């Protein structure tokens, strides 16, 4: 009788692993005992001996780190073939054939909040799990789904959960009792699921196609249910700051019913400063005023590219330069701290660069300079990573700048150097150095000039630049974007942990990826996407949308 579940994650940084927390809460509601192993800090073999799990669940697996989980799965099966193993997350969702690369018993695709409890009940009762939507068992994959079209596989999905109020509170104890997050005073939560926009570097447009007809793509908790969970969280754990990790916290340029109610309830029930994400072309004085009333301290509005052609034609952000400048000016006027992502190293066809009179690096400077002009409080600059399931990936592959067979070699962090073959070693060095010093120039804009920055970016001093980047980022995060108070001991421990995490992400001065060179040498820069999707074989291109997605107000 299956009753013990061991969740496996690769690493825990400073963002709550909400997928594990929700899946554990759903399992506990069905009467299962749950445990957690973090591959980067625990001995999996010893954990298996101690816990003796019936089920091992590899959670929230992203492209670039799937090999860690496959090796972990091998270790589980070496320990006992009787343990049932399942993998979920972006990678198996966009690459379900990963089940053929391992001894996995099943994979979960898409949102599994409905499928997961059904799977557990079937396993506990010894019943066939092959007919549960969103679940591919090894047997059903090989006998049926492997040779089906993607469109037919997408029909094998549960209706999307709406509203979200029926979901249990996150099981934070499974993570907080085991990791440093228990004493870290910032807590993360997603008040909504889904995003209706079509940014080509993101997995959401492909997800929206996969989930067409299953319900509204944008769903959220009611303000009262949301605040009830945050109030309970605040009483159970030391909490100074809330980070809303929604893809889009607000979608309306006006103050809709949800935001109006949230602005009334949140200050009374929770009363903590918070951070959220929106877009420059959505933010208005009206909705920003409501957010400030609720307790907003800082927000993210990604710029992604300072070049109009890239922003509109390549990554489809669909926002103008004036809209970007006006949104950040509004935040500066109203005292809201801002965080912006920008993406470096988006390739552009040589004829377009010639027409615009630009080099590859010029496009990156466009982004840096728009960030500086907009007076962004804190900005990050990362090279584009072509994850399968994203339209941008098709673009770079079709132009010969990347090969589908190289997806399995992508680094787990998209903050390393560009994996594309269309940049020279000097261009890659400049992009990597800009990803570090760009943050510094934003903090100290009086230091910036194009000639000075270009000179610094060409130097092989990434390790030195990383030191500047790390301490500027740490200061801005702790005192500007997510203001929190720490004891001296706690601050020192977090500095040491942060250095290790950031160094692994950036690997300054190290070339970790050597893509195959091709005859195509057209260049360009800009961007970095969410770590989602990919391995071979190549995913099909997204189908044309024949009707707009409906957003539930």
Secondary structure, DSSP 8 states (H G I E B T S, - for coil): ---EEEEEES---SS--HHHHHHHHHHHHTT-EEEEEETTTS-HHHHHHHH--SEEEE-S--TTSHHHHHHHHHHHHHH-TTSEEEEESHHHHH-GGGGGGS--SEEE-S--TTHHHHHHHHHHHT---TTSTTEEEHHHHHHTGGGS-HHHHHHS------SGGGS-----HHHHTTSGGGT-SEEEE-SEE------TTSSHHHHHHHTTTSS-S-EE--HHHHHHHHHHHHHHS--SEEEE--S-S---SS--HHHHHHHHHHHHHT--EEEEE--TTT--HHHHHHHHHHTEEEEE---B-S-HHIIIIIS-----HHHHHHHHHHHHHHT-EEEEEEEE-----HHHHHHHT--HHHHHHHHHHHHHHTT-SEEEEEE----TTSHHHHHHHHTTSS-GGGGGG--S-TTSS---TTS-HHHHHHHHHHHHHHHHHHHTGGG--HHHHHHHHHSS-HHHHHHHHHHHHHHHIIIIIS-----HHHHHHHHHHHHHHHHHHH-TT---------S-----------S----SS--------SS------
